[in-house]
Amino acid sequence: MVNAGDMNGSGNLMDFLDEPFPDVGTYEDFHTIDWLREKSRDTDRHRKITNKSKESIWEFIKSLLDAWSGWVVMLLIGLLAGTLAGVIDLAVDWMTDLKEGVCLSAFWYSHEQCCWTSNETTFDDRDKCPQWQKWSELLVHQSEGASAYILNYFLYILWALLFAFLAVSLVRVFAPYACGSGIPEIKTILSGFIIRGYLGKWTLLIKTVTLVLVVSSGLSLGKEGPLVHVACCCGNFFSSLFSKYSKNEGKRREVLSAAAAAGVSVAFGAPIGGVLFSLEEVSYYFPLKTLWRSFFAALVAAFTLRSINPFGNSRLVLFYVEYHTPWYMAELFPFILLGVFGGLWGTLFIRCNIAWCRRRKTTRLGKYPVLEVIAVTAITAIIAYPNPYTRRSTSELISELFNDCGALESSQLCDYINDPNMTRPVDDIPDRPAGFGVYTAMWQLALALIFKIIITIFTFGMKIPSGLFIPSMAVGAIAGRIVGIGVEQLAYHHHDWIIFRNWCRPGADCVTPGLYAMVGAAACLGGVTRMTVSLVVIMFELTGGLEYIVPLMAAAVTSKWVADAFGKEGIYEAHIHLNGYPFLDVKEEFTHRTLATDVMRPRRGEPPLSVLSQDSMTVEDVETLIKETDYNGFPVVVSKDSERLIGFAQRRELILAIKNARQRQDGVVSNSIVYFTEDPPELPANSPHPLKLRRILNLSPFTVTDHTPMETVVDIFRKLGLRQCLVTRSGRLLGIITKKDVLRHMAQMANQDPESIMFN
């Protein structure tokens, strides 16, 4: 066995240096990290700290601080993510209402807050108070009539356009990486890819500000996905303060996995769902230690958000509901139908959205992101305003659709015909015939459903922060509520039918339409993202209804089955492939009967593999090889004739080593011999000082034989997170397989364009 320090490049990297030179062990932008090497370096660091801790009290205290640094980082991430989420919620609330009017007593109050503070508000007219004035009342002193409606309509569109223009301009000028949901890129980063600046301070600041603007503009998007990106930016910032994480890309990714959990925790008020989301959906490497830390970060984030109480209902989300009636076995059929709808909607959305995004990338449309955002915002605002269900914020819409109709509800959806003789408890109102308001609401919701389905396809993927959770849930909630009201009315008018006879007697509260909205929301979200376990947990944490887990599970599983029948990719995987990120999906199966020799380079007819010999090349030869090729590393062989493999040297470390040697070691010139052996080669007396580079050599590179099945090679790349793998036969080097080669081969086998994998 070789010495660990020799193997992974930690410790003294060159014999003529007492300490490692700068930037060694770091990676260039758009490159993949070496997981095995990062793990080995962390093990070395930990061993060194443990040995030193026995020397003195101070070293022991330092070792304790190092052990606790992980929990400190989690605490800081939770506090900042929770605070930012609370501020975003409050700001969105105010700016959404600003499109319709202003509070005269304090302009920074939202409509609801304004009327809370008023002494002249009655319960029936709780949305009306003299302190809150619509723009028409303020400007032309009219609240009703055509002129007031047109003025309010015009100002609604104007505010929406202003917010959207500000958002897209800030993203373009200051932080181009702040656009989109961020989850596809975070999945790629967590799989070991480097995208510098994606989790930077500017991205954090601009994403937080523009998220408020775009959600307030009324576009069909949510803040939940971008909140995961915001939380990961917080995680990246705090991990850079601790050398344990800043100098090890593998350890940094453990922090980012926990930060993603905190992001979902504050987005949905679902700490356990957040941990499961990180485990199921975004994380690539998730050890048990990260599970505990994710749980702690999600807990702190949820606690912080609860302390801010942005919705004023002592809950972590706007759409917290409680239902008072159980569900019945016969209702599983409509729940499964909603699951089928969710799967079909997920498939339709992914295909249409990817086709539109590909068109955006390949045509002139992509050159005008500001115009595109302005056009989509204008169309959204013009169509949304006349319909009360699309005019309000999507979160409020979902909240209303989830709500059970109590005695005190004033919503149109609760306009049932009441029995004047009814004397029942407030929370146990029997099923009643629908009134005029319910029928009006039904066709308005049907129009809202069509509008949301179409506009979301064009909105997701624009150059602004845009989440997909809330629009998907809105589509499902609208469909679910319509189905729920249909089943409720069917049960009321035909309670003698065999399916209703056993459980729905006249005068009983049988069907809860709000529950159907909740199941529909879960089904559509599952159809788009292909989440299952984390989705069900998030939904029941949202609603606090443990007894509704079975309907949610039935809908989530059905939507996944239906969507998977048309294609295995969720929306995030589809966007990863569209952008050409080098992501090896663990869920994807490789079943083709190809061998390592079919994929390795060089292929037949290609120039031979670029290699370094162990003791016969000069500094100039190595520099020429580096200059003439763009490979990320070079195999080291005994000699170019024998091609017996010795190890592997990274390109970046060769460049740094030679540069430092020229600056800091006397006698190293262009014709100095470079050697990777323990002892220097025998040289003529007058030759220049040789350069020993054994310490940057990986003496145990991962190798496979040329007859290894590609199924095994793909598995090795996935599970060990390799950058490259060398192919040998009887110890002789034949070729190399990189992660990019594996991805290209997989694309080729799936009849896709292998050149769509753009990054190394």
Disulfide bonds with the S-S distance in Angstrom:
Cys103-Cys114 2.07
Cys115-Cys129 2.16
Cys405-Cys414 1.99
Cys504-Cys510 2.01
